[in-house]
Amino acid sequence: MSYDVDAAGYAEKVVDLLEDNPYLRASVTLVAELVRGAGGGSSPTSLAAQGM
């Protein structure tokens, strides 16, 4: 099953996931900041160009 088919069910399962797991929340925040710093994640080559 693809994500877009079960997006609502997935959202229900993970709605409090980050609230209940501060270390996971910090990890997700770090990855998001790295992606933003690399140009928004629009291209895998932008990450490679920065040595990531």
C-alpha positions in Angstrom: 0.0 0.0 0.0 1.4 3.4 -0.9 1.6 6.3 1.5 -0.9 8.4 -0.3 -3.5 5.7 -0.1 -3.3 5.4 3.7 -2.2 8.9 4.6 -5.1 9.5 7.1 -4.4 6.2 8.9 -0.7 6.9 9.0 -1.4 10.4 10.5 -3.6 8.9 13.2 -0.8 6.5 14.2 1.9 9.1 14.5 0.0 12.2 15.7 1.7 12.2 19.1 4.9 10.4 18.1 7.2 13.5 18.3 5.5 14.8 21.4 6.1 11.6 23.3 9.7 11.2 22.1 11.9 14.2 22.7 15.0 12.6 21.2 13.2 11.6 18.1 11.8 15.2 17.8 15.3 16.6 18.1 16.6 14.2 15.4 13.8 15.1 13.0 14.4 18.8 13.7 18.2 18.4 13.0 17.5 16.6 9.7 15.0 19.3 8.7 17.5 22.0 9.4 20.2 20.2 7.4 17.8 19.9 4.5 16.9 23.6 4.6 20.5 24.5 4.9 21.2 22.4 1.8 18.7 24.3 -0.3 15.4 22.8 0.8 16.1 19.3 -0.4 15.0 20.0 -3.9 17.9 18.0 -5.4 20.0 15.1 -4.1 22.9 16.7 -5.9 22.8 19.7 -3.7 23.4 17.5 -0.7 26.3 15.7 -2.5 27.8 19.1 -3.4 28.0 19.9 0.3 29.6 16.6 1.1 26.5 15.1 2.7 
